[in-house]
Amino acid sequence: MSAAPMSEDWALERFYHTIINARDIDETVRFYQDLGFEIVRDRRRMTWPPGGGLAFGLMPDVKGRGGTLMALPSDPPPEGPMLDIIQWIEPEATFNEISPTTIPRVTAFRTRNVRAAIKAMQAKGYRTTTAEALDANAAAGILFVGGVYDPNGNVIELIELAPGLVTSRLQEVHGTDE
């Protein structure tokens, strides 16, 4: 693995946040709270400043609700990554419909006890990608895997790796396409 190119003038420091486009910000915040996220800064009632869309390549005067920052208690800011939940009012965000032939946006989380997590999210009324967690690939160190749809059609992958692994051993078990 080679190191990322760096300059004497700049360098990426750490992962900060990823934006989750929300159809309904309140429903989306609730979903991520049910997964275990906590609100770091609740900006659902914030008025966006002029020029707020320029950094995203959008028209300058976008309108949105949110910028609600959420983090897992095990990854507290400022070092831990956050979710930034935004409901775009103008222009409106587009969303893929859930279907077996549409590739969804997937965000994966290392999870302790995926089987219990899938059952708990189903009990709260959330749709999951499978009826129960799958025995994934123990030889590769993936013990269980499953997914739950957020209110926007994104798949939240829950993955349970064998103790001590940072990543799975899929390549070592299944080889490469060389």
C-alpha positions in Angstrom: 0.0 0.0 0.0 1.5 3.3 -1.0 1.1 6.5 1.0 -1.3 9.2 -0.3 0.5 12.0 -2.2 1.2 14.9 0.2 2.3 18.4 -0.4 4.5 20.6 1.8 1.6 23.1 1.7 -1.3 20.8 2.6 -2.5 17.4 3.8 -5.7 15.8 4.7 -5.9 15.5 8.5 -8.8 13.2 9.3 -12.2 12.1 8.0 -14.7 14.8 9.2 -18.3 14.0 8.1 -20.4 12.6 5.3 -23.6 14.2 4.2 -26.8 12.1 4.3 -29.5 13.6 2.1 -32.8 13.4 3.9 -36.4 13.3 2.5 -37.5 14.2 6.0 -34.8 15.4 8.4 -36.7 14.6 11.6 -37.4 11.0 10.5 -33.8 10.6 9.4 -32.3 11.9 12.6 -34.6 9.5 14.6 -33.4 6.6 12.4 -29.8 7.3 13.1 -30.5 7.8 16.8 -32.1 4.3 16.8 -28.8 3.0 15.3 -27.0 4.6 18.3 -25.9 7.9 17.0 -26.1 11.0 19.2 -26.7 14.6 18.1 -23.5 16.7 18.3 -25.1 19.8 17.0 -28.8 20.1 16.1 -29.2 22.7 13.3 -32.6 21.7 11.9 -33.9 25.2 12.4 -30.9 27.0 11.0 -31.3 29.4 8.1 -28.6 28.7 5.5 -26.3 31.7 4.7 -26.1 33.2 1.2 -23.6 31.2 -0.9 -24.1 28.0 1.1 -24.3 25.8 -2.0 -21.1 26.9 -3.7 -18.8 24.5 -2.0 -21.0 21.6 -3.3 -21.0 22.9 -6.9 -24.7 24.0 -6.5 -26.4 27.3 -7.1 -25.2 29.8 -4.5 -28.4 30.3 -2.6 -29.6 26.8 -1.8 -32.1 26.2 0.9 -32.0 23.4 3.3 -33.0 22.2 6.7 -30.2 20.8 8.8 -26.7 20.3 8.8 -27.5 18.3 11.9 -24.2 16.6 13.0 -24.4 13.2 14.6 -21.7 10.9 15.9 -21.3 7.5 17.6 -20.4 7.7 21.2 -17.4 5.4 20.5 -16.2 8.0 17.8 -16.6 11.4 19.6 -15.7 14.6 17.8 -13.4 16.2 17.0 -11.4 13.1 16.0 -14.3 10.8 15.2 -16.2 11.0 11.9 -19.7 12.5 11.9 -22.9 12.3 9.8 -24.3 15.6 8.5 -28.0 15.2 7.9 -29.5 17.7 5.4 -33.0 18.0 3.9 -32.5 20.0 0.7 -35.5 22.3 0.1 -34.2 24.1 -3.0 -33.0 22.4 -5.1 -34.5 19.2 -3.9 -32.3 16.1 -3.6 -33.0 13.1 -5.7 -33.4 9.6 -4.2 -33.1 6.1 -5.7 -36.1 3.9 -5.2 -35.4 0.7 -3.3 -35.3 -2.2 -5.8 -33.3 -5.3 -6.4 -31.9 -3.9 -9.7 -30.8 -0.4 -8.4 -27.5 -0.2 -6.7 -28.1 1.7 -3.4 -25.7 4.0 -1.6 -24.2 1.9 1.2 -22.5 3.0 4.4 -21.0 0.2 6.5 -20.5 0.1 10.2 -18.5 -2.4 12.3 -21.2 -3.9 14.6 -21.2 -6.0 17.7 -23.9 -8.7 17.4 -25.3 -8.1 14.0 -28.1 -10.7 14.6 -29.4 -8.7 17.5 -29.1 -5.4 15.7 -31.1 -6.6 12.7 -33.9 -7.9 15.0 -33.9 -4.7 17.1 -34.2 -2.5 13.9 -37.0 -4.7 12.6 -38.8 -4.4 16.0 -38.7 -0.6 15.6 -40.3 -1.0 12.2 -37.4 -0.5 9.9 -37.0 -2.5 6.6 -34.0 -4.8 6.4 -32.2 -6.2 3.4 -32.7 -9.8 4.6 -35.0 -11.4 7.2 -32.1 -12.1 9.5 -28.4 -11.6 9.6 -26.4 -13.8 7.2 -23.6 -16.1 8.2 -21.2 -14.3 5.8 -17.8 -15.8 5.3 -16.1 -17.1 8.5 -13.0 -18.1 6.6 -12.5 -14.5 5.5 -13.3 -13.2 9.1 -16.8 -11.9 8.3 -19.0 -13.5 11.0 -22.3 -11.9 10.2 -23.6 -9.2 7.9 -27.0 -7.6 7.3 -28.4 -4.3 6.2 -31.2 -1.9 7.1 -32.7 0.8 4.9 -32.6 4.3 6.2 -35.7 6.5 5.5 -34.0 7.7 2.3 -33.3 4.3 0.7 -29.7 4.1 1.7 -28.5 0.8 2.9 -26.7 0.7 6.3 -24.5 -2.4 6.2 -23.9 -3.9 9.6 -20.8 -6.1 9.6 -19.4 -8.2 12.4 -15.7 -9.2 11.9 -13.8 -11.8 13.8 -12.0 -10.4 16.9 -8.7 -8.7 16.1 -9.4 -8.0 12.4 -9.3 -4.5 11.0 -10.6 -5.6 7.6 -11.9 -9.0 6.2 -9.5 -11.5 4.6 -11.7 -11.9 1.5 -8.7 -11.4 -0.9 -6.6 -14.0 0.9 -9.5 -16.5 0.9 -10.9 -15.8 -2.6 -7.8 -14.6 -4.5 -7.6 -11.9 -7.1 -8.6 -11.5 -10.7 -5.1 -11.3 -12.0 
